[in-house]
């Protein structure tokens, strides 16, 4: 899901611009309907990021162009609902042969921290260990920043989020699972089967 925030102290300017552009994608997720009440895992490709992963339902895809650091970046979203949870994968890719391409590939940890911190405003305070779900390891060479959130509801249980922010040679990636209850098995399958495509 998209995130929104103001400047993050110490984060590079291009990282702050990236964080501010993600709220433009909120409307994309709001249009995703329920795909299946059960978990029916299948392969999906986040082609703009050079990654493949498993979704527990047939994801709907949407794309648009957004401005990042003054340049047009391609934004691609895969998302679906299953078993009371929303699964989403968002990829932001810079235009070919742009200076932003090298910036994204070498995005420092400080910038990823800024993106993760911005998620607090969108998904609620951090909750528990800010680490990978049990049994999950990222592919070699992929940098990642994990966050867990809980946002209080006016009535009923809090909405919880497990998220992963990554910088890849192709750009930026945000994976997230949202729901009142997050299945450990679902988290392990969704995040743990992430692969870099050849």
C-alpha positions as CSV (number, residue, x, y, z in Angstrom):
1,X,0.0,0.0,0.0
2,X,1.2,3.5,-0.6
3,X,2.8,5.6,2.0
4,X,2.8,9.3,2.7
5,X,5.0,11.5,4.8
6,X,6.9,14.7,5.0
7,X,10.7,15.0,4.8
8,X,12.8,12.5,6.8
9,X,15.8,14.1,8.4
10,X,19.0,12.9,6.9
11,X,17.4,11.1,4.0
12,X,18.7,12.1,0.5
13,X,16.5,14.5,-1.5
14,X,15.6,11.9,-4.1
15,X,14.5,9.5,-1.4
16,X,12.1,12.1,0.0
17,X,10.7,12.8,-3.4
18,X,10.1,9.0,-3.9
19,X,8.3,8.8,-0.5
20,X,6.0,11.7,-1.5
21,X,5.0,10.2,-4.8
22,X,3.7,6.9,-3.4
23,X,0.4,8.3,-2.0
24,X,-0.6,8.9,-5.7
25,X,-1.0,5.1,-5.9
26,X,-3.6,4.9,-3.1
27,X,-6.5,4.9,-5.5
28,X,-5.0,1.9,-7.3
29,X,-5.3,-0.3,-4.2
30,X,-8.7,1.0,-3.4
31,X,-10.0,-0.4,-6.6
32,X,-8.8,-4.0,-6.0
33,X,-11.6,-6.4,-5.3
34,X,-11.7,-9.6,-3.4
35,X,-10.2,-12.5,-5.5
36,X,-10.9,-15.6,-3.4
37,X,-11.7,-16.4,0.2
38,X,-9.1,-19.1,0.3
39,X,-5.3,-19.1,-0.2
40,X,-4.6,-20.5,-3.7
41,X,-0.9,-19.8,-4.3
42,X,0.4,-19.1,-7.8
43,X,3.4,-17.5,-9.4
44,X,3.3,-13.8,-10.3
45,X,6.0,-11.6,-11.9
46,X,6.7,-8.0,-10.9
47,X,8.4,-7.5,-14.2
48,X,9.3,-3.9,-13.7
49,X,11.4,-4.9,-10.7
50,X,12.9,-8.1,-12.1
51,X,11.3,-10.1,-9.4
52,X,8.9,-13.0,-9.1
53,X,6.8,-14.0,-6.0
54,X,3.8,-16.0,-4.9
55,X,0.3,-14.6,-4.5
56,X,-2.5,-16.5,-2.7
57,X,-5.1,-15.2,-5.2
58,X,-5.1,-13.9,-8.8
59,X,-3.7,-10.4,-8.5
60,X,-5.1,-7.5,-10.4
61,X,-2.5,-5.3,-12.1
62,X,-2.5,-1.6,-12.7
63,X,0.2,0.8,-13.9
64,X,0.8,4.5,-14.3
65,X,3.6,7.0,-14.6
66,X,4.5,9.1,-11.6
67,X,7.1,11.8,-11.1
68,X,10.1,11.0,-9.0
69,X,13.0,13.5,-8.6
70,X,11.6,15.4,-11.6
71,X,11.6,12.4,-13.9
72,X,8.8,10.1,-15.1
73,X,9.0,6.7,-13.3
74,X,6.8,3.7,-14.2
75,X,4.7,2.5,-11.3
76,X,3.3,-1.1,-11.5
77,X,1.0,-2.6,-8.9
78,X,-0.2,-6.2,-8.2
79,X,-2.8,-6.7,-5.5
80,X,-5.6,-9.0,-4.3
81,X,-7.6,-10.0,-1.3
82,X,-7.7,-13.5,0.2
83,X,-8.6,-15.0,3.6
84,X,-9.2,-11.6,5.2
85,X,-5.8,-10.2,4.1
86,X,-4.7,-7.8,1.3
87,X,-1.5,-8.7,-0.5
88,X,0.2,-6.0,-2.6
89,X,3.5,-5.6,-4.6
90,X,4.4,-2.2,-5.9
91,X,7.4,-1.5,-8.2
92,X,8.8,1.9,-9.2
93,X,11.2,1.9,-12.1
94,X,13.1,5.0,-13.4
95,X,13.3,5.8,-17.1
96,X,16.1,4.0,-19.1
97,X,19.5,5.6,-19.1
98,X,18.6,8.2,-16.5
99,X,20.7,9.4,-13.6
100,X,17.9,8.1,-11.3
101,X,18.6,4.5,-12.4
102,X,22.0,4.6,-10.8
103,X,20.7,6.4,-7.7
104,X,18.0,3.8,-7.2
105,X,20.4,0.9,-7.7
106,X,22.7,2.4,-5.0
107,X,19.9,3.6,-2.7
108,X,21.6,3.8,0.8
109,X,20.1,2.2,3.9
110,X,19.3,5.7,5.2
111,X,16.9,6.3,2.3
112,X,15.2,3.0,2.9
113,X,14.9,3.9,6.6
114,X,13.1,7.1,5.4
115,X,10.6,5.2,3.3
116,X,9.9,2.8,6.2
117,X,9.5,5.7,8.7
118,X,7.0,7.3,6.3
119,X,4.8,4.1,6.5
120,X,4.0,4.9,10.2
121,X,1.8,7.8,9.1
122,X,-0.1,5.5,6.7
123,X,-0.2,2.2,8.6
124,X,0.1,3.1,12.2
125,X,2.8,2.8,14.9
126,X,5.5,0.2,14.7
127,X,4.6,-3.0,16.5
128,X,6.8,-5.9,17.7
129,X,10.1,-6.9,16.1
130,X,11.0,-5.0,12.9
131,X,12.4,-8.1,11.3
132,X,11.6,-10.7,8.6
133,X,8.8,-13.1,9.3
134,X,10.0,-16.5,10.6
135,X,11.5,-18.6,7.9
136,X,12.0,-15.8,5.4
137,X,15.3,-14.9,3.7
138,X,15.8,-12.4,0.9
139,X,17.6,-13.4,-2.3
140,X,21.3,-12.7,-2.4
141,X,22.2,-9.2,-3.3
142,X,18.7,-7.7,-2.4
143,X,18.7,-5.0,0.3
144,X,15.6,-4.9,2.4
145,X,14.0,-3.0,5.3
146,X,11.2,-4.7,7.3
147,X,8.4,-3.0,9.2
148,X,5.4,-4.2,11.2
149,X,2.5,-1.8,12.1
150,X,-0.8,-1.8,14.0
151,X,-3.4,0.9,13.4
152,X,-6.2,1.2,15.9
153,X,-9.7,0.9,14.5
154,X,-12.7,2.9,15.8
155,X,-14.4,-0.4,16.5
156,X,-13.1,-3.9,16.3
157,X,-9.6,-5.3,16.0
158,X,-6.6,-3.2,14.9
159,X,-5.5,-3.4,11.3
160,X,-2.0,-5.0,11.1
161,X,0.6,-4.6,8.3
162,X,3.8,-6.5,7.5
163,X,5.9,-4.7,4.9
164,X,9.2,-4.9,3.1
165,X,11.0,-2.1,1.3
166,X,13.7,-2.9,-1.2
167,X,16.1,-1.2,-3.6
168,X,16.9,-3.3,-6.7
169,X,18.9,-2.5,-9.8
170,X,15.6,-1.8,-11.6
171,X,14.3,0.7,-8.9
172,X,12.3,0.5,-5.7
173,X,9.9,-2.2,-4.5
174,X,7.3,-2.2,-1.7
175,X,5.7,-5.5,-0.6
176,X,2.9,-5.5,2.0
177,X,0.3,-7.7,3.7
178,X,-2.6,-6.1,5.6
179,X,-5.4,-7.5,7.8
180,X,-6.8,-7.9,11.2
181,X,-5.0,-11.2,11.6
182,X,-1.9,-12.0,9.6
183,X,-1.3,-15.7,9.0
184,X,2.3,-16.8,9.6
185,X,2.1,-19.3,6.8
186,X,0.8,-16.7,4.4
187,X,3.6,-14.2,5.3
188,X,6.2,-16.9,4.9
189,X,4.9,-17.9,1.4
190,X,4.4,-14.3,0.2
191,X,7.7,-12.9,1.3
192,X,9.8,-16.1,1.4
193,X,9.3,-17.1,-2.2
194,X,10.6,-13.8,-3.6
195,X,13.1,-14.5,-6.5
196,X,15.2,-12.5,-8.8
197,X,14.4,-13.3,-12.4
198,X,17.3,-14.1,-14.7
